[in-house]
């Protein structure tokens, strides 16, 4: 495998960049795609080929995919809100998936590890497992996009005869990061005391390097058309997360977020959505998000990932502490009262 070229789409992103680093440590030749070819900071000291491409631009993908055997399809739009969510989130992710597989077929790529998400899982039976099927709740555009992209990736893999293995990460945090991802930003907000209320939404923290390892092993030994959850088995609440941060950094004087009832959260979210329509900025909370996730324990059955991929993630508390240390010490600008 070391004589082949592996391509990682979205190499400047959190997972993509960590995956590149892992592959290079295995003496694998790596090419990566980025939308902004002038952003060199994420690749300092990395011996990889960097090309400009976008999953929505088929011509750019044709140039990037030439000579590639193994493709890690990481790039996607990870947004919970947009001015035009159908176009900016759903269409971007669905059309991007279609383009990646169409051009992969055209270029003779043999293997694809496709990065899906736990957002595509059915949560009506916990712990969530891939055998439960897909998420039937259609209220969130991002979740819909991952749900349908996941199905499309399996369908196209079979249609084109490309071995396709899917990985479904949970809330990816920790180093290395060259911009704050959605999940790392949430940890950053915890450090800054910007979580005033407990929305009763749980989290499932997972270390980015564990996900990169899972992606690599999915390429090496994952089963065709199989979906592998890359998460911890048990969730962490917002209150637990703030408590861990408070104990780690008592000088920040972080306050335990107050619990408020669902009906009040729902009302506040509605007001925030109305303000968002006027300002064109993302609301801090949305009603459908409260409805979907209030009280939901994001626990996962990772039996298949352990068995097939040798997946053994670091415990969520350990992962969160590492992320807290990284963001406080390497990003700085944490407010101290």
C-alpha positions in Angstrom: 0.0 0.0 0.0 2.9 2.4 0.6 3.7 2.7 -3.1 0.2 3.9 -3.8 -1.2 7.5 -3.6 -3.9 8.1 -1.1 -6.0 11.2 -1.4 -7.7 13.1 1.4 -10.4 15.6 0.5 -10.6 18.6 2.8 -7.0 18.5 4.0 -7.1 21.8 5.9 -10.0 20.7 8.0 -9.7 19.2 11.5 -10.1 15.5 10.6 -8.6 15.8 7.1 -5.4 17.3 8.4 -5.0 14.8 11.2 -5.6 12.0 8.8 -2.9 13.3 6.5 -0.4 13.3 9.4 -1.3 9.7 10.3 -0.9 8.5 6.7 2.4 10.3 6.3 3.6 8.6 9.5 2.8 5.3 7.8 5.1 6.3 4.8 2.1 6.6 2.5 2.2 9.0 -0.4 -0.5 11.6 0.2 -2.3 14.1 -2.0 -4.9 16.4 -0.5 -7.5 18.8 -1.9 -8.2 22.3 -0.5 -10.5 25.0 -1.6 -8.0 27.8 -0.7 -4.6 26.8 -2.2 -3.0 29.8 -0.6 -3.7 28.6 3.0 -0.4 26.8 3.7 -0.4 26.9 7.5 -2.1 23.5 8.0 0.6 21.8 5.9 3.8 23.3 7.3 6.3 20.5 7.6 4.1 18.0 5.8 5.4 16.3 2.7 2.2 16.0 0.8 0.9 17.1 -2.6 -1.7 19.9 -2.3 -4.1 20.6 -5.1 -7.0 23.0 -5.4 -10.4 21.3 -5.7 -14.0 21.5 -4.5 -16.4 18.6 -4.2 -19.0 20.8 -6.1 -16.6 21.3 -9.0 -16.3 18.2 -11.1 -13.5 19.5 -13.3 -11.3 20.2 -10.3 -12.0 16.7 -9.0 -10.9 15.2 -12.3 -7.5 16.8 -12.0 -7.1 15.9 -8.3 -8.2 12.2 -8.6 -5.8 11.2 -11.4 -3.5 8.4 -10.3 -5.3 7.8 -7.0 -6.0 4.3 -5.7 -7.4 5.1 -2.2 -9.7 8.0 -1.5 -10.7 9.4 1.9 -13.8 11.4 1.3 -13.7 13.8 4.2 -14.8 17.2 2.8 -18.3 18.2 3.5 -20.4 21.1 4.7 -20.7 20.8 8.5 -23.1 23.5 9.4 -26.2 23.5 11.6 -27.6 26.7 10.0 -27.4 28.6 6.8 -29.4 31.4 5.2 -30.4 29.0 2.5 -30.0 25.5 4.2 -31.4 23.5 1.2 -28.8 24.9 -1.1 -25.8 25.6 1.2 -26.0 22.4 3.3 -28.2 19.7 1.8 -27.5 20.2 -1.9 -23.8 20.8 -1.2 -23.4 17.5 0.6 -25.6 15.4 -1.7 -24.2 16.8 -5.0 -20.7 16.7 -3.6 -21.1 13.0 -2.8 -22.4 12.3 -6.2 -19.5 14.2 -7.8 -16.9 12.4 -5.7 -18.2 8.9 -6.7 -18.8 9.8 -10.4 -15.3 11.1 -10.8 -13.8 8.3 -8.7 -15.3 5.8 -11.1 -14.1 7.8 -14.1 -10.5 7.9 -12.7 -10.4 4.2 -11.7 -10.3 4.7 -7.9 -10.7 1.3 -6.2 -11.3 2.1 -2.5 -13.2 4.9 -0.8 -13.5 5.6 2.9 -16.5 7.9 3.2 -16.9 10.1 6.2 -20.5 10.1 7.2 -21.7 11.0 10.7 -23.6 9.7 13.7 -26.2 12.2 12.5 -27.3 9.5 10.1 -28.2 7.0 12.8 -31.6 6.1 14.2 -31.8 7.2 17.8 -35.2 5.7 18.6 -33.4 2.7 20.1 -30.3 3.3 22.3 -27.5 2.7 22.3 -27.6 3.7 18.7 -26.3 1.0 16.3 -25.8 0.9 12.5 -28.2 -2.1 12.4 -31.0 0.2 13.7 -31.2 1.9 10.3 -31.2 5.5 9.4 -32.4 8.7 11.2 -36.1 9.1 10.5 -36.3 12.6 12.0 -36.3 15.0 9.1 -36.4 18.3 10.9 -32.7 19.3 10.6 -31.2 20.0 7.2 -27.6 19.0 8.1 -28.8 15.7 9.6 -30.9 15.1 6.5 -27.9 15.8 4.3 -25.7 13.2 6.2 -28.5 10.7 6.3 -29.1 10.9 2.5 -25.4 11.2 1.6 -24.7 8.1 3.6 -27.3 6.1 1.7 -26.1 7.6 -1.6 -22.4 6.7 -1.0 -23.4 3.0 -0.4 -25.6 3.0 -3.5 -23.0 4.5 -5.7 -20.2 2.3 -4.4 -22.2 -0.8 -5.3 -23.2 0.7 -8.7 -19.7 1.6 -9.7 -18.0 -1.4 -8.1 -15.9 0.7 -5.8 -15.2 -0.8 -2.4 -16.8 1.7 0.0 -16.5 1.8 3.7 -18.3 4.4 5.8 -17.2 5.8 9.1 -19.6 7.7 11.4 -17.8 10.0 13.9 -19.4 11.7 16.8 -18.3 15.1 18.2 -14.6 15.3 17.1 -12.3 17.5 19.3 -8.7 18.1 20.3 -5.5 18.8 18.3 -4.3 19.6 15.6 -6.7 22.3 14.5 -6.1 25.3 12.2 -9.6 26.7 12.7 -12.2 26.0 15.3 -14.5 23.2 14.2 -18.1 23.1 15.4 -17.2 20.7 18.2 -13.9 22.3 19.2 -15.7 25.7 19.3 -18.2 24.3 21.8 -15.3 23.3 24.1 -13.9 26.8 23.6 -17.2 28.3 24.6 -17.1 26.1 27.8 -13.7 27.5 28.6 -15.0 31.1 28.1 -18.0 30.6 30.3 -20.4 31.0 27.3 -22.7 28.1 28.3 -25.1 29.9 30.6 -27.9 27.3 30.5 -28.0 23.6 30.3 -30.1 22.7 27.2 -30.2 19.0 28.3 -28.5 18.1 25.1 -25.8 15.5 25.6 -22.5 15.1 23.7 -20.3 12.3 22.7 -16.7 13.5 22.7 -14.2 11.6 20.5 -10.5 12.4 19.9 -9.7 13.4 16.3 -6.7 11.1 16.2 -8.8 8.2 17.2 -11.1 9.0 14.3 -8.2 9.3 11.9 -7.0 5.9 13.1 -10.4 4.5 12.5 -10.5 5.9 9.0 -7.1 4.4 8.2 -8.1 1.0 9.5 -11.3 1.2 7.6 -9.3 1.6 4.4 -7.0 -1.3 5.4 -9.6 -3.8 6.6 -13.1 -2.4 6.7 -15.9 -4.4 5.1 -17.4 -3.2 1.8 -20.6 -1.2 2.3 -20.3 -1.4 6.1 -21.0 1.5 8.4 -18.7 1.9 11.4 -19.5 4.2 14.3 -16.4 6.0 15.6 -17.6 7.3 19.0 -17.4 6.6 22.7 -19.9 4.2 24.1 -21.3 6.7 26.6 -22.3 10.3 26.4 -21.2 13.3 28.5 -23.7 16.0 29.6 -23.1 19.7 29.3 -23.0 20.0 33.1 -20.4 17.2 33.3 -18.4 18.9 30.6 -18.4 22.3 32.4 -17.6 20.6 35.7 -14.5 18.9 34.2 -13.4 22.2 32.8 -14.0 23.9 36.1 -12.0 21.4 38.0 -9.2 21.5 35.5 -9.0 25.3 35.5 -10.5 26.7 38.8 -9.0 30.1 38.0 -11.6 30.5 35.3 -14.4 30.4 37.9 -16.8 28.6 35.5 -20.4 28.5 36.7 -22.5 25.4 36.4 -25.1 26.1 33.6 -28.6 26.3 34.9 -31.2 23.8 33.9 -34.4 25.2 32.5 -37.5 23.4 31.3 -38.0 22.4 27.7 -41.0 24.7 27.1 -38.9 27.7 28.1 -36.0 26.6 25.9 -38.4 26.1 23.0 -39.8 29.6 23.5 -36.3 31.2 23.8 -35.2 29.3 20.6 -38.2 30.7 18.8 -37.3 34.3 19.7 -33.7 33.6 18.6 -34.9 32.3 15.3 -37.0 35.5 14.7 -34.0 37.7 15.5 -31.9 35.6 13.1 -34.3 36.3 10.3 -33.7 40.0 10.8 -29.9 39.8 11.3 -29.0 37.0 8.9 -26.8 35.4 11.6 -27.0 32.0 13.1 -29.2 31.7 16.2 -27.6 30.2 19.3 -30.5 27.8 19.6 -33.2 26.5 17.2 -36.6 25.0 18.1 -36.2 21.8 16.1 -32.9 21.2 17.7 -34.4 21.4 21.1 -37.2 19.0 20.0 -34.8 16.5 18.5 -32.1 16.4 21.2 -33.6 17.5 24.5 -32.8 14.6 26.9 -31.4 12.4 24.2 -28.5 10.2 25.6 -26.1 10.0 22.7 -24.8 6.5 23.5 -23.5 4.2 20.8 -22.8 0.5 20.2 -19.4 0.3 18.6 -19.0 -3.5 18.7 -18.4 -3.7 14.9 -15.8 -1.0 15.0 -13.9 -2.7 17.8 -14.1 -6.1 16.1 -13.3 -5.1 12.5 -11.2 -2.0 12.9 -9.5 -2.6 16.3 -11.2 0.7 17.4 -10.4 1.5 21.0 -11.1 5.2 21.6 -9.7 7.2 24.5 -12.4 7.8 27.3 -14.5 10.9 26.8 -13.3 12.6 30.0 -9.6 12.1 28.9 -10.5 13.4 25.4 -12.2 16.5 26.8 -9.4 17.3 29.2 -6.9 17.1 26.3 -9.1 19.4 24.2 -9.5 21.9 27.1 -5.7 22.0 27.5 -5.1 22.4 23.8 -7.6 25.1 23.3 -6.6 27.1 26.4 -2.8 26.9 25.9 -2.5 26.9 22.1 -5.5 29.2 21.2 -5.4 31.4 24.3 -7.7 34.5 24.7 -9.7 32.7 27.4 -11.5 35.2 29.6 -10.5 35.0 33.3 -12.8 36.9 35.7 
